């Protein structure tokens, strides 16, 4: 899912009960990562197939050349808290 945090779009992912948050825009041409396919802790951009590690925000496959911002996440009960950068 995509949320807005301090004016930035942030993609949230629940992978086996662990919640990760990264910038929603792919660094290649801005594809929405929240709409991408997830395999383990890697998300694939739906536009051109760049891949990013959800745990670090690091780019793991082209055509993107740079990482996305990763946000700290804390889950308390039903609330998900995301720390703004």
C-alpha positions as CSV (number, residue, x, y, z in Angstrom):
1,X,0.0,0.0,0.0
2,X,1.0,3.6,-0.5
3,X,0.7,6.3,2.2
4,X,1.8,9.9,2.4
5,X,4.3,11.0,5.1
6,X,5.4,14.6,5.4
7,X,4.6,15.2,1.7
8,X,6.4,12.1,0.5
9,X,4.8,8.9,-0.9
10,X,5.9,5.9,1.0
11,X,5.3,2.2,0.1
12,X,4.4,-0.2,2.9
13,X,5.0,-3.9,2.5
14,X,3.9,-6.7,4.9
15,X,6.2,-9.7,4.3
16,X,5.4,-12.6,6.6
17,X,4.3,-10.3,9.4
18,X,7.4,-8.0,9.1
19,X,6.5,-4.5,7.8
20,X,8.9,-2.5,5.6
21,X,8.7,1.0,4.3
22,X,10.6,2.5,1.4
23,X,10.1,5.5,-0.9
24,X,7.3,4.7,-3.4
25,X,9.0,6.1,-6.5
26,X,11.5,4.0,-8.4
27,X,14.7,5.9,-9.0
28,X,14.7,4.9,-12.7
29,X,11.6,6.8,-13.9
30,X,9.4,7.1,-10.9
31,X,7.3,3.9,-11.1
32,X,5.1,3.2,-8.1
33,X,6.9,0.5,-6.1
34,X,3.8,-0.1,-4.0
35,X,2.2,-1.5,-7.2
36,X,5.2,-3.8,-7.9
37,X,5.5,-7.6,-7.4
38,X,7.2,-8.8,-4.2
39,X,9.3,-11.9,-3.9
40,X,10.6,-12.4,-0.4
41,X,12.1,-9.0,0.5
42,X,12.6,-7.8,-3.0
43,X,10.1,-5.6,-4.9
44,X,10.1,-5.3,-8.7
45,X,9.1,-1.9,-10.3
46,X,6.1,-2.5,-12.5
47,X,7.4,-0.2,-15.2
48,X,10.8,-1.5,-16.2
49,X,11.7,-4.2,-13.8
50,X,14.2,-2.5,-11.5
51,X,14.5,-4.4,-8.2
52,X,14.9,-3.1,-4.6
53,X,15.6,-4.7,-1.3
54,X,12.8,-3.9,1.1
55,X,15.1,-4.2,4.2
56,X,17.6,-1.6,3.0
57,X,16.2,0.3,0.1
58,X,19.2,-0.7,-2.0
59,X,18.8,-1.3,-5.7
60,X,19.4,-4.9,-6.5
61,X,18.8,-4.9,-10.3
62,X,18.8,-2.5,-13.3
63,X,17.7,-0.3,-14.9
64,X,17.7,1.8,-11.7
65,X,21.1,2.9,-10.6
66,X,20.5,4.3,-7.1
67,X,18.7,3.2,-4.0
68,X,15.4,4.4,-2.5
69,X,14.9,5.9,1.0
70,X,14.2,3.3,3.6
71,X,12.0,4.3,6.6
72,X,12.1,2.9,10.1
73,X,8.9,1.1,11.0
74,X,7.4,0.1,14.4
75,X,4.3,-2.0,14.8
76,X,2.3,-1.6,18.0
77,X,-0.9,-3.6,18.1
78,X,-2.9,-2.6,15.0
79,X,-0.9,0.7,14.5
80,X,2.0,1.0,12.1
81,X,4.3,3.9,12.9
82,X,6.7,5.1,10.2
83,X,9.5,7.5,11.0
84,X,9.9,10.5,8.7
85,X,13.3,11.1,7.3
